[in-house]
Amino acid sequence: MKTASYLVLTVFVALACDHADRGISPSDQLSKRWKSVEIGKDGKDWREITTPEIIEFRTDGTVLYENRAHLCCSPTRISRQQSVLNVLTTGDSDPYCATVNCIGVSELRILSLRKTDLVVDYRMGNNSMYSIHYVAAH
């Protein structure tokens, strides 16, 4: 009986420690505000972004955008699996989006992440749609 109790306790602890549903860890360098500075394809062929945007990745997986009226096809909630950010929801619920014909991204891949520098590849399936280079926003 004692062995069965220890087995149940061990299984309970293992399940409680399962991190399959991950947001972004508070200590993660990703969870902050970022300003877009360049756009490219597959992490290369960079061109300057003339109207930078601010994006914020929060620890609960929420993605916020500053100064953007409509979020059609933009990821608004993600879950992280190491360098892959799976898109859970997009801003398509905005009534304006019913008039927009776009293809949303299915995942974001972190190509580079440092304290003040981030490169993300926005993907649809196995194909890169575009990459964005961000710097930490103040």
N, C-alpha and C positions, 0 to 999 in steps of 0.2 A: 504494500500500500504506500509505503514511504517512497519507493522508487517511482510509482505512478504519479505521486504528487510532485516530485522533482521534475519528471518528464513534462507534466502539464505546465508547471512554472517556467521551465526552459522554453517550451513552445510559445507561451504567452510573451515572454521577454523578447524572443526572436521576432515575433510578429509586431510587437510594439516598436521595435527598432527598424522595421522595414521602411526604407526611404524611397519606395517606388513612386509616390506622389510628391515629387519635389517641386517646390517653388524655387526661389533663389535665396540662398543663405544670406543672413544679414551681414556676414563678414565677406561675402563675395564682392569682388571688384565691379561686377556688372551692375549691382543695385545702386544706381545713381542717375543723375541727369547727364545726357550726352548731346553734343551739338554736331550735326552733320557738316562735314567740310568737303568731302569728295565722293563722287559716284563712279563706279566702274563695273566691270564684268569679271566674274570668277576671281575677284581679289586683285585685278590688274587693270590696265588701260584707264587710269584715273583721270577724271575731269573735275575741276572745281565746281562746287555747288554755289551758285550766286545768291540764292535765298535759303540760308541754312535753317534747319528746323531743330527743335529741341525735343528729344524723346527721353522718357524716364522709365527704367526698368525697376519695379518695386519688388521687395522681398516676397510678397504673396503671389507673384506671377502676373500682376497687373502691369500693363504697358500704357503709359500716358503720353499724350502729345500736346505741346504748347502751341497756341496760335494756329490751330487747324480747325476749321469750321466743320468739316465732314471727314469721317474716318472710314469711308467706304473701302472695303478690302484690306484695311490696315489691321494688323494683329492688335488685339486689346487685352488678351490674356494668353499666357504661355505656360508651359511646364518644361523644366530643364532636365536634360539627360546629358550631363557633362558638357560638351561643346555644341549640342543640338538643342535648340529651343523649339519645341513643338507648338504650333499655333492651335489653341483651344477655341478661341472665339475671335471674331473680327467685328469691325464697326458697322456691319451690314444692316443692323436693325434701324439705323437712321432712315426715315422716310425718303430723304433725298437720294439715298443709295439705290432706290428702285429704278431711278432713271439713269444710273451709271452702269456701263457695260465694262467690267474689268475682271481680271483673273487674279484672285488672291493668292498669297503665298501659303504653303503648307508647313514650312519650317524655316527657321533662321539658323544658320551655322556660324558659330564664332570662329573666325579665321585667326584672330589675334585679340588678346585682351591683356592690357596692362593698366596700371593705376590711372593714367590719363589718356589712354589711347585704345580704341576699339574698332575692329573691322568685322562686319557682319555680312554674310552672303545670304540674300533672300532667295528662297528656292521654291519651286513647284515640282514636287516629286524629285526626280534625280537631276533636274535642270536648274542651272543658275539663271535667275531672272535679272538680278543686278546685285552689286555689292556696295555697301556704304562704309566710308571711313568716318568715324566720330572722334571727337576730342571731349574730354570732361568739360561740362558746362559749369559755370560758377553762379 
